[in-house]
Amino acid sequence: MHTAAEKFHGLDHLRALAITMVLIYHYRMFAHPEWVDTYGRFGWMGVDLFFVLSGFLISRQLFHEVNSNGKIGLKAFFTKRFFRIVPPYVVTLSLYFLFPFFRERESLPTIWKFITFTQNIELDLFNFGTFSHAWSLCIEEQFYLLFPLTLALFLYYKKFRIFNYFLVLLFLFSIILREISWQIFVVPNINSDDFWRIWYMKIYYPTYTRLDGLLSGIAIAYFYENALWFKKFINSNGNYLCLVGIALLGFSMWICNDQTSHLASVFGFTAVSISFGLIVMSAVSESSFLYRFKSNWTAQLATLSYAVYLSHKGIIHIMQSFIEETSLEKESNLTFLISMITCLITGLIFRYIIENPSAKIKNYILNRNH
């Protein structure tokens, strides 16, 4: 019998993979070895993997609560999310705004966009690209706010049994909006110097065009908690699901080989999200090698992934600035290794100075309320 608090080791492996993909992808914006371009060009998909993981883990907790209690505790949910997400984010934001040497690029968006988690809306990557990677955190925070409230409304009006149809509509909604955005905003700028800026602003960053990953995770969690046949199917076919997911991911890479093509812009995120959804299903399957294999390395990296994600661009920038004053080459593998190790050390510092104390405060508040 699975519980909402059950530890899925397979998901740690996937979270470690996701942060590794993102680190290599973003390292391309700094001086780097040639292999980083070759192996890092599809690293943007790591964010989509994070979305699927978040959608599954968060919604599964809530669906489990619904099935156990018939309702969800919004106060406890928001307390947990606040103390997990906000303290490390505020510290990182402070570093960016108070210490200009931390900035990997020149200009920051206005601080209110970060505070309100709306920085991803109309994000101008080329003119305000510093701390641009916070765009995905904005989408996740909007998800943490809106999803429980939406679920609470379905419960209040006793419509939970049709929630799966609502998910399908949102899937279609996101695909249709990407097509509309492509036709209205991207097509007129296909041959202009402004093409990439517009594509990122209208296709890549907006919440409404990037729902696929979260929805994939939510859909898996919904059926996992509410359909016994689905859970049995997953538990019996773990390795097959992984193989199919990897094959479909390869097909998704083919679709997204030109990331800004019409096909990739409209259907690429959907294909990637479904691929990772199948691999996530494998990771929670009792018959899967991902489920059975335990690794302290991936468990630790998974735990550090949030802090590393927040701080890595600033840390890499600082390390390369220091290395520039030495005899080391910034494009070398050694510089890459030093930068990665420093990112992990920063993650550990965040854990012990920020995240662990925040968790203690969170637990104190939750226990007191209980």
C-alpha positions in Angstrom: 0.0 0.0 0.0 1.6 3.2 -1.1 1.3 6.4 0.9 1.6 10.0 -0.2 4.8 10.3 1.8 6.4 7.3 0.1 10.0 7.8 -1.1 10.3 7.0 -4.8 14.1 6.6 -5.4 13.5 6.6 -9.1 12.3 10.2 -9.0 15.6 11.2 -7.4 17.4 9.8 -10.4 15.3 11.8 -12.7 15.6 15.0 -10.7 19.4 14.5 -10.7 19.3 14.0 -14.5 17.1 17.2 -14.9 19.5 19.5 -13.0 22.5 18.0 -14.8 20.8 18.7 -18.2 20.1 22.3 -17.2 23.6 22.9 -15.9 25.2 21.8 -19.1 22.7 23.6 -21.2 23.2 26.9 -19.4 27.0 26.5 -19.3 26.9 27.1 -23.0 26.4 30.9 -22.3 29.9 31.0 -20.7 33.3 30.0 -22.1 33.1 26.2 -22.5 34.7 23.1 -24.0 33.3 22.1 -27.5 31.6 19.0 -26.1 29.2 21.2 -24.1 27.6 22.4 -27.3 27.2 18.9 -28.6 25.8 17.3 -25.5 24.1 20.3 -24.0 21.9 21.6 -26.9 18.9 19.6 -25.7 19.5 20.4 -22.0 16.5 22.8 -22.0 14.4 19.7 -21.8 15.6 19.3 -18.2 13.1 22.0 -17.2 10.3 20.1 -18.8 11.4 17.1 -16.8 11.3 19.2 -13.6 7.7 20.3 -14.6 6.5 16.7 -15.0 8.1 15.8 -11.6 6.5 18.7 -9.9 3.2 18.1 -11.4 3.2 14.5 -10.3 4.6 14.9 -6.8 2.5 17.9 -5.7 -0.8 16.8 -7.2 -0.3 13.2 -5.9 -0.1 14.6 -2.4 -3.3 16.5 -2.9 -5.2 13.7 -4.6 -4.1 11.3 -1.8 -5.5 13.9 0.7 -8.8 14.1 -1.2 -9.2 10.4 -1.2 -8.3 10.1 2.5 -10.2 13.1 3.9 -12.5 14.3 1.1 -10.8 17.7 1.2 -7.4 19.4 1.0 -5.8 21.5 3.7 -4.9 24.7 1.9 -3.2 26.3 4.9 -0.8 23.4 5.5 -0.1 23.1 1.7 0.8 26.8 1.3 2.9 26.7 4.5 4.9 23.8 3.2 5.4 25.4 -0.2 6.3 28.8 1.2 9.1 27.6 3.5 10.4 25.2 0.8 10.5 27.7 -2.1 10.7 31.3 -0.8 13.7 31.6 1.6 16.3 30.3 -0.9 14.7 32.3 -3.6 14.8 35.5 -1.6 18.4 35.0 -0.7 19.3 34.4 -4.4 17.3 37.4 -5.4 19.1 39.5 -2.8 22.5 38.4 -4.3 21.4 39.5 -7.7 20.0 42.9 -6.7 22.6 43.9 -4.0 25.8 42.5 -5.5 26.2 43.4 -9.2 29.2 41.1 -9.6 26.9 38.1 -9.1 25.0 39.0 -12.3 25.9 36.8 -15.3 24.5 39.5 -17.6 23.9 43.2 -17.5 20.3 44.1 -16.9 17.7 42.7 -14.5 13.9 42.9 -14.9 12.2 45.1 -12.3 12.1 43.5 -8.8 8.3 43.5 -8.6 8.3 40.9 -11.4 10.4 38.6 -9.3 8.5 39.2 -6.1 5.1 38.5 -7.7 6.5 35.5 -9.7 5.5 37.1 -13.0 9.0 37.5 -14.4 8.2 34.9 -17.1 5.4 37.0 -18.6 6.7 39.1 -21.5 10.3 38.2 -20.5 12.8 40.0 -22.8 15.7 37.6 -22.8 18.1 39.8 -24.7 17.6 43.1 -22.9 16.7 41.8 -19.4 18.4 38.3 -19.4 20.0 38.3 -16.0 18.5 35.6 -13.7 16.3 34.7 -16.6 16.2 31.1 -15.5 13.7 32.1 -12.7 11.1 31.9 -15.4 10.4 28.3 -14.7 10.2 28.9 -11.0 7.5 31.6 -11.7 5.5 29.0 -13.6 5.9 26.5 -10.7 4.8 29.0 -8.2 1.8 30.0 -10.2 1.0 26.2 -10.3 1.4 25.9 -6.6 -1.1 28.7 -6.1 -3.7 28.0 -8.7 -3.8 24.2 -8.8 -4.9 23.6 -5.2 -7.5 26.4 -5.5 -8.8 24.9 -8.7 -9.0 21.4 -7.1 -10.8 22.9 -4.1 -13.4 24.4 -6.4 -14.0 21.0 -8.1 -14.5 19.5 -4.7 -16.7 22.3 -3.5 -19.0 21.8 -6.5 -18.7 18.0 -6.3 -17.2 17.8 -9.8 -14.0 15.9 -9.0 -15.0 12.9 -11.1 -14.7 15.1 -14.3 -11.4 16.6 -13.3 -9.6 14.4 -15.9 -11.6 16.0 -18.7 -10.5 19.4 -17.4 -6.9 18.3 -17.8 -7.5 17.3 -21.4 -9.0 20.7 -22.1 -6.0 22.5 -20.6 -3.7 20.3 -22.7 -5.5 21.3 -25.9 -5.7 24.9 -24.7 -1.9 25.2 -24.4 -1.3 23.7 -27.8 -3.9 26.0 -29.4 -2.4 29.0 -27.8 1.1 28.1 -29.1 -0.3 27.9 -32.6 -2.1 31.3 -32.2 1.1 32.9 -30.7 3.1 31.4 -33.6 0.8 32.8 -36.2 0.3 36.3 -34.6 3.7 37.1 -33.2 6.3 34.8 -34.6 5.4 34.5 -38.3 5.6 38.3 -38.9 9.1 38.3 -37.4 10.6 35.1 -39.0 13.0 37.0 -41.1 13.7 39.8 -38.7 16.6 40.4 -36.3 14.0 40.3 -33.5 13.0 36.7 -34.2 14.6 34.9 -31.3 13.5 37.6 -28.7 9.9 37.3 -29.9 10.0 33.5 -30.0 11.3 33.2 -26.4 8.8 35.9 -25.2 5.7 34.5 -26.9 6.4 30.7 -27.2 9.0 29.6 -24.7 8.4 31.6 -21.5 4.7 32.2 -21.0 2.8 30.0 -18.5 -0.1 29.3 -20.9 2.2 27.9 -23.5 4.2 25.7 -21.1 1.5 23.8 -19.3 2.3 20.4 -20.9 4.9 19.2 -18.4 2.8 20.0 -15.3 -0.3 18.6 -16.9 1.5 15.3 -17.8 2.6 15.0 -14.1 -0.9 15.8 -12.8 -2.6 13.3 -15.2 -0.3 10.5 -14.0 -0.9 11.4 -10.4 -4.7 11.6 -10.9 -4.9 8.1 -12.4 -2.3 6.7 -10.1 -4.4 7.7 -7.0 -7.8 7.1 -8.5 -7.6 4.1 -10.9 -6.4 0.8 -9.6 -6.0 -0.6 -13.1 -3.6 2.2 -13.9 -1.4 1.6 -10.9 -1.4 -2.1 -11.7 -0.4 -1.4 -15.3 2.5 0.8 -14.1 3.7 -1.6 -11.5 3.7 -4.5 -14.1 5.4 -2.6 -17.0 8.0 -0.4 -15.5 11.0 -1.2 -17.8 8.8 -1.2 -20.9 7.5 2.2 -20.0 11.0 3.5 -19.7 12.0 2.1 -23.0 9.0 3.6 -24.8 9.6 6.9 -23.0 13.2 7.0 -24.2 12.2 6.1 -27.7 9.6 8.8 -27.8 12.1 11.2 -26.3 14.4 10.5 -29.2 11.5 11.2 -31.6 10.9 14.5 -29.6 14.5 15.5 -30.1 14.1 14.9 -33.8 11.0 17.2 -33.8 12.9 19.8 -31.7 16.1 19.6 -33.7 15.2 23.0 -34.9 13.7 24.3 -31.7 12.1 27.3 -33.3 10.4 25.6 -36.2 6.6 25.6 -36.5 6.3 21.9 -35.6 8.6 22.1 -32.6 7.0 25.3 -31.3 3.5 23.9 -31.4 3.9 20.2 -30.6 7.5 19.9 -29.3 6.8 20.6 -25.7 3.9 18.2 -25.8 6.0 15.4 -27.2 8.8 16.0 -24.7 6.4 16.1 -21.7 4.6 12.9 -22.7 8.1 11.2 -23.1 9.1 12.3 -19.6 5.7 11.3 -18.3 6.3 7.7 -19.4 9.7 7.8 -17.8 8.3 9.1 -14.6 5.7 6.3 -14.7 8.6 3.9 -15.0 10.4 5.5 -12.0 7.4 4.9 -9.7 6.8 1.3 -11.0 7.7 -1.5 -8.6 9.0 -3.6 -11.6 11.4 -0.9 -12.9 15.1 -0.8 -12.5 14.7 3.0 -11.8 12.5 2.2 -8.8 14.7 -0.6 -7.4 18.1 1.1 -7.8 19.2 3.3 -4.9 22.0 5.8 -5.2 23.2 8.2 -2.5 24.7 10.3 -5.2 21.5 11.0 -7.1 19.6 11.3 -3.8 22.0 14.1 -2.7 22.0 15.8 -6.1 18.2 15.7 -6.2 18.1 17.3 -2.8 20.5 20.1 -3.9 18.8 20.6 -7.2 16.6 23.6 -6.3 19.4 25.6 -4.6 21.8 24.7 -7.5 19.2 25.8 -10.0 18.7 29.1 -8.4 22.3 30.0 -8.0 24.3 28.3 -10.8 24.5 31.1 -13.3 25.8 33.6 -10.8 28.3 31.1 -9.4 29.6 30.0 -12.8 30.0 33.7 -13.8 32.0 34.4 -10.6 34.2 31.3 -11.0 35.0 32.2 -14.6 35.8 35.8 -13.6 38.3 34.4 -11.0 39.8 31.9 -13.4 40.3 34.7 -15.9 43.0 36.1 -13.5 44.8 32.7 -13.5 46.7 30.7 -16.0 43.8 28.3 -16.5 41.8 28.5 -19.8 38.2 29.3 -19.3 37.2 26.9 -22.1 38.9 24.0 -20.5 37.4 20.9 -19.0 39.1 21.7 -15.7 37.3 25.1 -15.5 34.0 23.3 -16.2 34.7 20.8 -13.4 35.7 23.6 -11.0 32.5 25.5 -11.9 30.3 22.4 -11.3 31.9 21.6 -8.0 31.4 25.2 -6.8 27.7 25.0 -7.8 27.3 21.9 -5.7 29.2 23.5 -2.7 26.8 26.5 -3.0 23.9 24.1 -2.9 25.2 22.6 0.3 25.7 26.0 1.8 22.1 26.8 0.9 20.9 23.6 2.5 22.6 24.1 5.8 22.2 27.9 6.2 18.8 28.5 4.5 16.8 25.3 3.7 17.3 23.3 6.9 16.4 26.3 9.3 13.4 27.0 7.0 12.3 23.4 7.3 12.5 23.6 11.1 10.3 26.8 11.2 7.9 25.1 8.8 7.6 22.0 11.0 7.2 24.1 14.1 4.3 26.1 12.5 2.6 22.9 11.2 3.0 21.1 14.5 1.6 24.0 16.4 -1.4 24.4 14.1 -2.0 20.6 14.4 
